[in-house]
Amino acid sequence: MTQRRTRRKRGALPDRLLPVYPIGVAAKLLDIHPRTLRLYEAEGLLSPHYKGGRRIFSQSDIQWVSCLRSIIHDEGISIPGIKRLLKYEPCWMILNCPREVYETCEAKVDRTEGPFGNLLCQGCGQKLVEK
């Protein structure tokens, strides 16, 4: 019996980074209002993909927003506070994630300023925008 392998096209995104959820579906999955996702984007905490002028979110984006909500509600940190903290420590350090969680997290975000001030997503290496 031979197993069939599926090959990804060169440069194709992993499934967790593939943008598939429109803003309404993403909001329902997170049990929040779509306006909240727009607010996080406006604050520079989230950078969804755009397709035909519409925001499309990946599974990694969904998990990141879930972590973000945890920081806001469970830790009581404001959005400006989160933005400041992310300049100095990656998200898993702010939340004190156990190593097992950190290593399997699809939404690891390291926005700490490197030598050139670049803000990069740990998961996909995509440059993140800060406002």
C-alpha positions as CSV (number, residue, x, y, z in Angstrom):
1,M,0.0,0.0,0.0
2,T,1.5,3.3,-1.0
3,Q,0.7,6.5,0.8
4,R,0.0,9.5,-1.3
5,R,1.9,12.7,-0.3
6,T,0.5,16.1,-0.9
7,R,3.1,18.6,-1.9
8,R,2.7,22.3,-1.2
9,K,3.6,24.7,-3.8
10,R,6.8,26.5,-3.2
11,G,6.1,29.5,-1.0
12,A,2.6,28.2,0.0
13,L,1.5,29.0,3.5
14,P,1.0,26.3,6.2
15,D,-2.7,25.6,6.8
16,R,-2.7,27.5,10.1
17,L,-1.5,30.7,8.3
18,L,-3.9,30.4,5.4
19,P,-6.4,33.2,5.6
20,V,-9.9,31.6,5.3
21,Y,-12.2,33.3,7.8
22,P,-14.1,36.5,6.9
23,I,-14.4,39.0,9.7
24,G,-18.0,37.9,10.6
25,V,-17.0,34.2,11.0
26,A,-13.8,35.1,12.9
27,A,-15.9,37.3,15.3
28,K,-18.3,34.4,15.9
29,L,-15.5,32.0,16.5
30,L,-14.1,34.3,19.1
31,D,-17.5,35.4,20.5
32,I,-16.8,39.1,20.0
33,H,-18.1,41.9,17.8
34,P,-16.5,42.4,14.4
35,R,-15.8,46.0,15.5
36,T,-13.4,44.6,18.2
37,L,-11.3,42.9,15.4
38,R,-11.2,46.2,13.5
39,L,-10.1,48.0,16.7
40,Y,-7.2,45.6,17.3
41,E,-6.2,46.1,13.7
42,A,-6.3,49.9,14.0
43,E,-4.2,49.6,17.2
44,G,-1.6,47.6,15.3
45,L,-2.1,44.4,17.3
46,L,-3.5,42.4,14.4
47,S,-2.8,42.4,10.7
48,P,-5.3,40.4,8.7
49,H,-4.9,39.6,5.1
50,Y,-7.1,41.4,2.6
51,K,-8.9,39.8,-0.4
52,G,-10.9,42.0,-2.6
53,G,-10.9,44.7,0.1
54,R,-12.3,42.4,2.8
55,R,-10.4,41.3,5.9
56,I,-9.7,37.5,6.0
57,F,-8.3,35.9,9.1
58,S,-6.2,32.7,9.5
59,Q,-6.4,30.1,12.3
60,S,-3.2,31.7,13.7
61,D,-4.9,35.1,13.8
62,I,-7.9,33.6,15.7
63,Q,-5.6,32.1,18.3
64,W,-3.6,35.3,18.6
65,V,-6.8,37.3,19.3
66,S,-7.8,34.7,21.8
67,C,-4.5,35.2,23.6
68,L,-4.9,39.0,23.3
69,R,-8.3,38.8,24.9
70,S,-6.8,36.7,27.7
71,I,-4.2,39.4,28.3
72,I,-6.8,42.1,28.4
73,H,-9.5,40.4,30.5
74,D,-7.6,37.9,32.7
75,E,-4.5,40.0,33.3
76,G,-6.3,43.4,33.2
77,I,-3.8,45.0,30.9
78,S,-5.0,47.8,28.6
79,I,-4.4,47.9,24.8
80,P,-1.8,50.7,25.1
81,G,-0.1,48.6,27.9
82,I,0.0,45.5,25.7
83,K,1.5,47.5,22.9
84,R,4.3,48.7,25.2
85,L,4.9,45.3,26.7
86,L,5.1,43.7,23.3
87,K,8.0,46.0,22.5
88,Y,10.1,44.4,25.2
89,E,8.7,40.8,25.7
90,P,7.1,38.3,23.4
91,C,3.5,37.3,24.1
92,W,4.4,34.0,25.7
93,M,6.5,35.7,28.3
94,I,3.7,38.2,29.1
95,L,1.2,35.3,29.7
96,N,3.8,33.1,31.4
97,C,2.9,30.3,29.0
98,P,4.4,26.9,30.0
99,R,7.0,25.5,27.6
100,E,4.6,22.8,26.2
101,V,2.0,25.5,25.4
102,Y,4.6,27.9,24.0
103,E,6.2,25.2,21.7
104,T,2.9,24.2,20.2
105,C,1.2,27.6,20.0
106,E,0.3,28.6,16.5
107,A,0.0,32.3,17.3
108,K,3.4,33.0,18.9
109,V,4.0,36.7,18.4
110,D,7.4,38.2,19.0
111,R,7.2,41.9,18.4
112,T,10.2,42.9,20.4
113,E,12.3,45.4,18.7
114,G,15.3,43.9,17.0
115,P,18.5,45.7,16.1
116,F,16.6,47.4,13.2
117,G,13.3,48.0,14.9
118,N,11.5,45.3,12.8
119,L,8.4,43.7,14.3
120,L,8.0,40.1,13.1
121,C,5.5,37.4,13.7
122,Q,7.3,34.4,15.3
123,G,5.0,32.0,13.5
124,C,5.3,33.1,9.9
125,G,8.0,35.8,9.9
126,Q,5.6,38.3,8.5
127,K,6.4,42.0,9.3
128,L,3.8,43.4,11.7
129,V,2.8,47.0,11.6
130,E,2.8,49.2,14.7
131,K,0.9,52.4,14.9
